[in-house]
Amino acid sequence: MCDSHDVSNQTQNADPRSGYRLAESWPIYPEDMQFEMGSGVAVDDEGVIYLFTRDVEHWAAHPLAMREKMGKSSISMFDRDGNYLGKWGHSDERGFALGAHTLYIEKDGMFWTTDRDGHVVRKFHPDGTLLLTLGTFGQWGDGPDTLNGPTAVVVQENGNIVVADGYWNSRLVWFTPEGEFIKSVGEWGRGPGQFNTPHALAQDSSGRLLVADLCGGNFHDYMTVPNQIAEHRFRPEEGCESRIQILDAEGEFVEEWSHIMPLSLAVYGDYVYASDKMSNLAILEAATGKLVDRVENIAIYIHQLAMDAHGDLYTASVYPEHAKEKRGREGPSHHRWTRQSFSGLDASA
């Protein structure tokens, strides 16, 4: 089935009154905590919020220099009120990732981290014990046992693992629960089921996969090592726009939503929460893509978002500029947005 679903005229029907309000002074950072770029965020069943961050100095370095300096990343825990609960897990001197990207927590509490520049996706027990590694750390490639800039991961109902091998392979990769390669789906392009940069990945209640296909993902050579990126990716992409692609559980193309330009997305209940044009938040019906609410200027560069049991949203911003914060250097990279009552959404959703 190949059906392009353009519902751009629905944006004018969005409720102009935002359903979310910024919670001031969240989180409350310890005085001795060094500022780090926000990259990922997740919430567990107990309501603990986990913040995945990048070391600023090492992230800004050339990837080869980052490997030499052992660039660190960390996962910090906070409660809903913003109180610091400590660091999660038992990372080594490298931290949890060379290039921290996103977090994912399964229903059973298992943790997953994506490491863009380490080219691996890792599964951890809730106590921090490493259980599984997909890809080969420090090695990029497009084979069954290598990744090239992975961005996101989900676990399907049958236990299979789907990785968005996102920045430089433009594909989704399926693995068994034990980590054995099953198949890859997709290639670089703008057609149905092709991807530019599959940057975020989520599942709806029926098992469909929603892919935030980011456009403008051309990267200069200083961001990678020689031969890591195909030459055609450095060329201008005229007319390229980000979109949400909908696939079935096996990776077959179903439709696309072209009225949203997403960097990140998540599904909770019957709704999709997606960043739109980097700094806005769009709330859509998962079944139809209809826009039901929009929050303007929620933060700069919403890299990942998550929801707690109260319906509050938490956002990770790589370059925070909310409330006149300086780009990537000062002020919180994570925010909490409290849910209000508004038309279109039910508090129990």
GULUMVEX-173484 format. One record per residue (C-alpha): residue number from 0; x, y, z; chain. Coordinates in steps of 0.2 Angstrom, whole numbers. Layout:
N
REC  num  xx  yy  zz  chaine
REC  NUM  X  Y  Z  A .
...
***
This chain:
349
REC  num  xx  yy  zz  chaine
REC  0  0  0  0  A .
REC  1  7  17  -5  A .
REC  2  -3  32  0  A .
REC  3  4  49  3  A .
REC  4  -8  57  16  A .
REC  5  -6  76  15  A .
REC  6  -17  84  29  A .
REC  7  -8  101  28  A .
REC  8  -25  110  29  A .
REC  9  -29  103  46  A .
REC  10  -16  114  54  A .
REC  11  -28  129  54  A .
REC  12  -40  119  65  A .
REC  13  -28  118  79  A .
REC  14  -34  125  96  A .
REC  15  -24  141  98  A .
REC  16  -23  139  116  A .
REC  17  -9  128  121  A .
REC  18  -13  113  131  A .
REC  19  4  113  140  A .
REC  20  13  126  152  A .
REC  21  31  127  156  A .
REC  22  35  121  174  A .
REC  23  48  134  180  A .
REC  24  64  129  188  A .
REC  25  64  111  182  A .
REC  26  75  102  185  A .
REC  27  85  107  200  A .
REC  28  103  104  196  A .
REC  29  115  101  210  A .
REC  30  127  115  212  A .
REC  31  142  104  207  A .
REC  32  134  97  192  A .
REC  33  143  102  176  A .
REC  34  132  108  162  A .
REC  35  130  95  148  A .
REC  36  119  95  132  A .
REC  37  103  87  133  A .
REC  38  100  73  121  A .
REC  39  88  60  127  A .
REC  40  74  58  140  A .
REC  41  63  44  146  A .
REC  42  51  41  161  A .
REC  43  49  24  170  A .
REC  44  34  16  178  A .
REC  45  39  24  195  A .
REC  46  39  41  188  A .
REC  47  58  43  188  A .
REC  48  64  54  174  A .
REC  49  80  50  166  A .
REC  50  91  63  157  A .
REC  51  104  57  144  A .
REC  52  117  70  141  A .
REC  53  132  74  131  A .
REC  54  149  81  137  A .
REC  55  149  98  128  A .
REC  56  168  99  126  A .
REC  57  170  82  119  A .
REC  58  155  83  108  A .
REC  59  161  98  100  A .
REC  60  177  89  95  A .
REC  61  181  79  79  A .
REC  62  175  61  81  A .
REC  63  193  55  81  A .
REC  64  197  67  95  A .
REC  65  182  62  105  A .
REC  66  188  44  104  A .
REC  67  205  49  110  A .
REC  68  198  60  124  A .
REC  69  185  46  129  A .
REC  70  171  59  128  A .
REC  71  159  55  142  A .
REC  72  140  55  143  A .
REC  73  129  52  158  A .
REC  74  112  47  163  A .
REC  75  104  57  178  A .
REC  76  88  54  188  A .
REC  77  76  67  193  A .
REC  78  58  66  201  A .
REC  79  43  76  195  A .
REC  80  47  90  206  A .
REC  81  64  92  199  A .
REC  82  74  85  213  A .
REC  83  90  76  209  A .
REC  84  90  58  213  A .
REC  85  108  53  207  A .
REC  86  116  45  192  A .
REC  87  110  30  185  A .
REC  88  120  14  181  A .
REC  89  138  10  182  A .
REC  90  146  18  166  A .
REC  91  165  17  163  A .
REC  92  177  31  160  A .
REC  93  169  33  143  A .
REC  94  152  36  150  A .
REC  95  137  27  142  A .
REC  96  140  33  124  A .
REC  97  153  41  113  A .
REC  98  139  51  105  A .
REC  99  123  51  116  A .
REC  100  108  51  106  A .
REC  101  91  44  113  A .
REC  102  85  33  128  A .
REC  103  71  20  127  A .
REC  104  63  10  142  A .
REC  105  54  -6  138  A .
REC  106  38  -11  147  A .
REC  107  48  -23  158  A .
REC  108  60  -9  163  A .
REC  109  74  -13  152  A .
REC  110  85  2  146  A .
REC  111  91  5  129  A .
REC  112  104  18  124  A .
REC  113  109  24  106  A .
REC  114  126  29  103  A .
REC  115  127  39  87  A .
REC  116  146  41  86  A .
REC  117  150  24  94  A .
REC  118  139  16  81  A .
REC  119  130  4  94  A .
REC  120  114  2  102  A .
REC  121  115  -6  120  A .
REC  122  102  -14  131  A .
REC  123  104  -13  150  A .
REC  124  96  -21  165  A .
REC  125  87  -8  176  A .
REC  126  102  -10  188  A .
REC  127  114  -4  175  A .
REC  128  121  -21  170  A .
REC  129  125  -22  151  A .
REC  130  115  -36  143  A .
REC  131  116  -34  124  A .
REC  132  125  -23  111  A .
REC  133  119  -21  93  A .
REC  134  133  -16  81  A .
REC  135  152  -15  84  A .
REC  136  158  -1  95  A .
REC  137  169  12  85  A .
REC  138  166  3  68  A .
REC  139  154  10  56  A .
REC  140  147  0  41  A .
REC  141  131  -6  33  A .
REC  142  132  -24  36  A .
REC  143  122  -36  47  A .
REC  144  134  -33  62  A .
REC  145  138  -14  59  A .
REC  146  128  2  61  A .
REC  147  132  20  55  A .
REC  148  125  33  66  A .
REC  149  110  24  75  A .
REC  150  97  36  81  A .
REC  151  83  27  90  A .
REC  152  77  9  95  A .
REC  153  60  1  99  A .
REC  154  55  -17  104  A .
REC  155  40  -24  96  A .
REC  156  27  -35  104  A .
REC  157  35  -51  98  A .
REC  158  52  -46  105  A .
REC  159  60  -41  89  A .
REC  160  71  -25  90  A .
REC  161  70  -12  77  A .
REC  162  84  1  76  A .
REC  163  84  17  66  A .
REC  164  101  16  58  A .
REC  165  98  34  55  A .
REC  166  111  47  51  A .
REC  167  122  38  38  A .
REC  168  114  22  33  A .
REC  169  96  28  30  A .
REC  170  88  12  35  A .
REC  171  78  2  49  A .
REC  172  86  -14  55  A .
REC  173  77  -28  63  A .
REC  174  85  -40  76  A .
REC  175  79  -55  86  A .
REC  176  77  -53  105  A .
REC  177  95  -61  106  A .
REC  178  102  -48  94  A .
REC  179  103  -59  78  A .
REC  180  101  -49  62  A .
REC  181  85  -52  53  A .
REC  182  84  -39  39  A .
REC  183  86  -21  35  A .
REC  184  72  -10  26  A .
REC  185  75  7  17  A .
REC  186  88  16  8  A .
REC  187  93  34  5  A .
REC  188  80  43  -5  A .
REC  189  63  53  -5  A .
REC  190  51  39  -11  A .
REC  191  39  29  -1  A .
REC  192  49  18  11  A .
REC  193  65  27  7  A .
REC  194  73  39  20  A .
REC  195  84  54  22  A .
REC  196  88  53  40  A .
REC  197  77  42  51  A .
REC  198  80  52  67  A .
REC  199  66  46  78  A .
REC  200  56  30  80  A .
REC  201  40  25  89  A .
REC  202  25  12  88  A .
REC  203  7  15  90  A .
REC  204  -6  4  98  A .
REC  205  -8  -7  83  A .
REC  206  11  -10  81  A .
REC  207  13  2  66  A .
REC  208  30  11  66  A .
REC  209  31  30  65  A .
REC  210  47  36  58  A .
REC  211  53  55  60  A .
REC  212  62  56  43  A .
REC  213  73  71  45  A .
REC  214  78  81  30  A .
REC  215  93  93  28  A .
REC  216  104  79  36  A .
REC  217  119  83  25  A .
REC  218  135  83  35  A .
REC  219  151  91  32  A .
REC  220  166  81  32  A .
REC  221  173  88  48  A .
REC  222  159  78  57  A .
REC  223  165  61  51  A .
REC  224  180  51  46  A .
REC  225  185  49  28  A .
REC  226  173  38  18  A .
REC  227  161  36  32  A .
REC  228  147  46  22  A .
REC  229  142  42  4  A .
REC  230  147  57  -8  A .
REC  231  130  61  -13  A .
REC  232  125  65  4  A .
REC  233  135  81  4  A .
REC  234  125  88  -11  A .
REC  235  111  101  -9  A .
REC  236  94  93  -7  A .
REC  237  82  104  -16  A .
REC  238  64  103  -11  A .
REC  239  68  91  3  A .
REC  240  56  92  18  A .
REC  241  55  82  34  A .
REC  242  40  71  36  A .
REC  243  33  56  46  A .
REC  244  32  40  37  A .
REC  245  21  26  43  A .
REC  246  26  8  41  A .
REC  247  18  -8  46  A .
REC  248  26  -19  59  A .
REC  249  36  -28  45  A .
REC  250  42  -12  38  A .
REC  251  30  -10  23  A .
REC  252  26  8  18  A .
REC  253  8  13  23  A .
REC  254  7  32  22  A .
REC  255  16  48  25  A .
REC  256  11  64  35  A .
REC  257  19  78  26  A .
REC  258  11  92  36  A .
REC  259  23  90  51  A .
REC  260  42  92  50  A .
REC  261  48  82  64  A .
REC  262  65  79  73  A .
REC  263  58  69  87  A .
REC  264  41  60  91  A .
REC  265  33  48  103  A .
REC  266  16  39  105  A .
REC  267  6  39  120  A .
REC  268  -12  32  120  A .
REC  269  -21  38  104  A .
REC  270  -9  53  101  A .
REC  271  7  56  93  A .
REC  272  18  70  100  A .
REC  273  31  77  88  A .
REC  274  43  91  87  A .
REC  275  38  102  72  A .
REC  276  51  113  63  A .
REC  277  63  110  78  A .
REC  278  55  122  91  A .
REC  279  36  118  91  A .
REC  280  27  103  98  A .
REC  281  13  96  88  A .
REC  282  0  84  95  A .
REC  283  -9  73  82  A .
REC  284  -22  59  82  A .
REC  285  -12  43  79  A .
REC  286  -25  35  68  A .
REC  287  -27  49  56  A .
REC  288  -13  62  58  A .
REC  289  -25  76  62  A .
REC  290  -18  90  71  A .
REC  291  -27  93  88  A .
REC  292  -15  105  97  A .
REC  293  1  114  95  A .
REC  294  13  122  107  A .
REC  295  24  136  99  A .
REC  296  42  139  104  A .
REC  297  42  125  117  A .
REC  298  61  124  116  A .
REC  299  75  125  103  A .
REC  300  79  108  94  A .
REC  301  68  96  103  A .
REC  302  79  81  102  A .
REC  303  68  69  112  A .
REC  304  52  69  122  A .
REC  305  43  58  135  A .
REC  306  27  58  145  A .
REC  307  24  53  163  A .
REC  308  8  46  170  A .
REC  309  1  63  174  A .
REC  310  2  68  156  A .
REC  311  16  80  158  A .
REC  312  29  81  145  A .
REC  313  48  81  146  A .
REC  314  59  88  132  A .
REC  315  78  86  129  A .
REC  316  85  101  119  A .
REC  317  103  99  112  A .
REC  318  103  118  109  A .
REC  319  92  127  123  A .
REC  320  87  145  119  A .
REC  321  71  145  129  A .
REC  322  69  160  140  A .
REC  323  85  169  132  A .
REC  324  97  155  137  A .
REC  325  113  155  127  A .
REC  326  115  142  114  A .
REC  327  121  125  120  A .
REC  328  130  133  135  A .
REC  329  120  140  149  A .
REC  330  103  135  156  A .
REC  331  94  119  157  A .
REC  332  94  107  142  A .
REC  333  79  98  149  A .
REC  334  61  105  153  A .
REC  335  45  99  160  A .
REC  336  29  105  153  A .
REC  337  13  102  163  A .
REC  338  -3  96  155  A .
REC  339  -18  107  155  A .
REC  340  -36  103  150  A .
REC  341  -40  107  132  A .
REC  342  -51  101  118  A .
REC  343  -46  85  109  A .
REC  344  -36  76  123  A .
REC  345  -42  66  138  A .
REC  346  -32  65  153  A .
REC  347  -33  46  153  A .
REC  348  -27  45  136  A .
***
